[in-house]
Amino acid sequence: MIIQRIFSFPAVTFFMLAWLPVYFLAGSDPDWMRFVNLITLFVILVACLGAAATSIAVSPVRLWFPITWFLLTAASYYGFGPLLYYFGTEESIDYSDAYYYVGSGELYRANLLNLAGIISVMGMYILLRKVLARSRSDQITTDYHRKDVRHALWRVSVIFVLIGLPIKFLLVLPRALGLLDVVLPGSIEYFSVLSTLALVPLFILYRSDKKKFALPFYVLLFIEGGSAFVTLSKLAILKVGVALMLAAVLTGIRFKRIVIIGLMGAVLYGVVLTPLVTIARMAYGVKGLTSLSDVQSALEEFARSGRDDAADLLPGVQSWWCRLNYANAQSFAMTAYDQGRSGDTFALALYVFIPRIIYPEKPIMTPGFEFNQLVDGNPDSQSAPGMFAEAYWNGGWPLAVFTSLFMGAFYWAWEVYAKRKLAFLRLAYVPVIWLGLFSAIQQDAWFVSGAIGIIPIALIFHFMAAWLFREKTIVA
């Protein structure tokens, strides 16, 4: 099809590469800068979103690959988000500028960085896929209705729940709610996601035999959804939704339904989740809801007048849109480096392979509070400029390009791993695949913790799965 060719990865990458020098020259003219900035935002949005959507349409299983989520989040953070400065309300623009001012010049530099970063990521990914990939097939050859397959999926579900839930309820949730004043090692905290990932095999089992597996699936879904909500973390809620979507892909969900679910999720995020979390945080603090009565009260308050109260708190501010705009944080990081105030967050890579249990004084690997204080003086909130801008903040253009190339190789390697494990539905290795996915979904986070730091955790998950689930495959 023509659309598939137009939005193929090589075609999209070549088009952005061709646009880059045009934008560099035309955008340097102050009379044209605002207009070409707008065009460039649409180039990023349409190119990345079109490439991701076309890829998913051809093979929905590509939702299991990091490069797909990289394109989706790049379209959101670097294309749609900064369109706020053109089509958002004045209050929204003022709210974003209160964090850090972005004029046409600042947006021009951020767009150049994002274009170069996306091109570098995609270029390295395409090169490795072309030169080193042994198979281009995304086919999942399994029949989850078979008794032996269902037995293996049930075993994975039970073990994930038995490991994940105790860690989540005894350590992670109490720490998140402020009931436990400790710094949890990242290696321990990551294990709590296993109970969320148990939704994947349980959903497949539920689809194969609703009568038998409906109760365990819905009980776990209620537990995971409820625990995510009480932390007032949109990311935790997103993880539950992504896990269900990934499971649905393995049961043969069609592209049209994926689009419908995606649009519904976006609407729920903007219309329901964002104001609900805002109201709950306003009433109960940023730590979270510490009792069932708090949960009930928060839901009742939102049902009565939650959206109106959220609007009154920030009148005219499109907070959901501001959240997707990273141009202000990127601009600060780039300006800081150019003024000689470079960052040192990449130096945290020296501590990646040192367990906190061995070295309790190990630095916090997500310096969001410190960065936020540098930008607007507020140490009580976290923010990050995204991996492209963080790399520039640490080492200028050379490090930004190198980091982008690394990200492309990183996403390709994770895709190769995912293909090999999903080909025979080896869901014991889903935690490893999940780490790669969320590195791409959270490219707005910190590079060391979000990319380098997950490598030792992935190795732990891999060898744990190989030890716990010794069968070579669950299909003939």
Secondary structure, DSSP 8 states (H G I E B T S, - for coil): -HHHHHTSHHHHHHHHHHHHHHHHHHHTSHHHHHHHHHHHHHHHHHHHHHHHHHHHHH-GGGGGSHHHHHHHHHIIIIIIGGGHHHHS-HHHHHHHHHHS---HHHHHHHHHHHHHHHHHHHHHHHHHHHHH-S---------TTSHHHHHHHHHHHHHHHHHHHHHIIIIIHHHHTTSS-----HHHHGGGHHHHHTHHHHHHHHHH-HHHHHHHHHHHHHHHHHHHHHTT-HHHHHHHHHHHHHHHHHTT--HHHHHHHHHHHHHHIIIIIHHHHHHHHHHH-SS---SHHHHHHHHHHHHHHHHHHHHHHSTT--HHHHHT--HHHHHHHHHHHHTT----GGGGGGGTTS-TTT-TT---S--HHHHHHHHHS-TTS-----HHHHHHHHHHHHHHHHHHHHHHHHHHHHHHHHHHHHTTT-GGGHHHHHHHHHHHHTTTS-HIIIIITHHHHHHHHHHHHHHH---S-S--
